[in-house]
Amino acid sequence: MKKYLPILAIFFAAILWSFDGFLRQELYNIPSLLLVTLEHVAGALIFLPFLLRGKKEISTIDQRSWSSIIWISVFGGLLGLFFYTKALSYINYIDLSVVVLLQKFQPLFAILLAAVVLKEHITKRFLLLAAMALTGGYFVTFGLNPIASGDDKTLIAALLALLAAFSWGSSTVLGKHALKSLSFPLVTALRLSITAVIATVVLIGFRGLSDISQLTFTQWKIILLIVFTTGSVALFIYYYGLKHVQASHSSIYELFWPLSAVVIDWLIRGRVLSPVQFAGGIVLIASIFLLTSEQQKSDGNPIKK
């Protein structure tokens, strides 16, 4: 059972991220940069003990690992979350499930980068299963409908979601590189801290600090709820899983996110899956199960027992 814990950790993080979209849409009227900054500052403070405890480990970080950490802090932390949050703010023009699935095209970026950067072995069978998972995820979210109807703001929101896909997809690969030599608590703490500093500087540059005074008590509660569940804590759990799983495989396991998001949407908002969505869900789950078996047979980086 222990060897499956990393995969289960990624699944659990995916479930938390499914709730994240609902929480962020409640904050659609807050500037996206302000929201990203506040949650990273709070997360950095929570994980500060890991940062202080890892001083000796930090002194051993080489230039390439620092480059990876900076990349995931800027693209995975600041830009990826900014694009995703901004896309969700178009609540009247694009559905939550559309944003969730579009940014889940990140496996296409992650698989390519994993092969180039990490030299991971990508088999034809893996690519076939990846295509099946992507197809299943598409039908779970959209059914037989097209991605966008052509409305300008809908297209802008879709583009923002795709930019988040690139940011997070590339960060999965570079995050995996950093985790090869560093502990996952330290990588989590470094990413949150560096992102918090950069986001704060950018926010000051755009003179956005004054917007903090406009936040209501309810909005502060939701922000803190994000930090302690779907934000920093989910990231900590995810990095535990990513440390023991290939980056390319991790991105596919994360496709559990759109499936769970649709299920939660049904439970919370009463939206029932159509037969096409249900069929897509079966394809998605079957692909993930087969990929789990593929993970154990992989030569590149088997799950550590």
Summary of the structure (lengths in Angstrom):
residues: 305
radius of gyration: 18.6
end to end distance: 9.2
largest distance: 54.9
contacts: 1086
relative contact order: 0.21
helix: 78%
strand: 0%
